[in-house]
Amino acid sequence: MLNIDSELLAAADKTEAKLTDIFAAIDRVTAHNARRVLEAFIAERVSESHFAPTTGYGYNDRGRDTLDRVFARSLGYEDALVRHTFASGTHAIATALFGVLRPGDRLLGLTGAPYDTLQGVLAGSPGSLAEFGIEYIEGMDKLSDPQVKMVHIQRSRGYSQRASLTVDEIDALIAQVKTKRPDVVCFVDNCYGEFVEEREPAADITAGSLIKNPGGGIADNGGYIAGRADLVELCAARMTVPGIGREVGATLGHNRTLFMGLYHAPHAVGEALKTAAFAAALFASFGYNVSPTANEKRGDIVQSILLGSPEKLIAFCPGWQAGSPVDSFVSPQPWAMPGYDHEVIMAAGTFTMGASIELSADAPLREPYTVYLQGGLHYEPAKWGMLSAAGEMKKRGLL
């Protein structure tokens, strides 16, 4: 059972009292995004027939094709590929990179080193871009290199201390690129960012995970690629095989949850943003550095809290897990997670494994010992999870 002491309850009440205007602003964005998703469903005449499963090759899957169009409309792009067969956001991103880039091309990073799991896609792992003669470089000063075909912009901070990027900041980067090199493809890793603002970045191509924002906590798995139609077609050829592309791929009954997840996504993201704002304000009141602060404009749902020691990380995450609806009795421990160069501790009492739009928190065990929170399908229980984490730290004398 949750055992939150009176001092923490009082701190929570005081914190919430300061968040009225912030929560109202989040609600306005949620309402706007809920409308744009609803209008996409209406425009594409979604019906129950689109939920019917297909098997085998999946030819003429009306639901799959309609889902692509609904996603594209909802996100404001020309075309989209939405598939449960994408194993992760990294898989969708890698498909987009391999789909567009060719041997001899260069991929230019504009936002620093990408998220840990993408490092192996770039180089150092069997089958990486480097093995196909595609080099990853960094820095806007290298944009004039004629071999640069694509720029990579990561919206979320990943496990770094930099701030996540807002849509305006991303669009300014893209405008700077297009002014100098209109031929260069601008790719945005949109993970954790969908529906945080009233529009998505003006990217040529973008990708993300369905067990983050756009799956609404309902999608069981999957990912998406969206953007210019010609680039999406190149990605479809990589996703399956050239000459067939998006025309195959049985949906096996997943369409209903993918449609429903997208429908719920704006509200789920709004709840996650409220959870993040509460966490920021609460831990700032305890004297911790948080990023972003409760009243800063957000580019994604991720909230970082600089805890400052491995002992605090190893107290926070089990406390967060203890306030989760699933596996509350489990105590997370650091482990050598595939794709990461440090041990990682992860709290995720989620209905879907790894679904970071749900209640989740994780941290690499490396300086400056920062925990990264994502999600909160419903603000009220997520608030109790946050207080459970603070309570565990307090019980160990670490708050």
Secondary structure, 3 states (H helix, E strand, C coil): CCCCCHHHHHHHHHHHHCCHHHHHHHHHHHHHHHHHHHHHHHHCCCCHHHHCCCCCCCCCCHHHHHHHHHHHHHHCCCEEEEECCCCCHHHHHHHHHHHHCCCCCEEEECCCCCCHHHHHHHCCCCCCHHHHCCEEEECHHHCCCCCEEEEEEECCCCCCCCCCCCHHHHHHHHHHHHHHCCCCEEEEECCCCCCCCCCCCCCCEEEEECCCHHHCCCCCCCEEEEECHHHHHHHHHHHCCCCCHHHCCCCCCCHHHHHHHHHHHHHHHHHHHHHHHHHHHHHHHCCCEEECCCCCCCCCCCEEEECCCHHHHHHHHHHHHHCCCCCCCCCCCCECCCCCCCCEEEEECCCCCCCCCCCEEEEECCCCCEEEEECCCCHHHHHHHHHHHHHHHHHCCCC
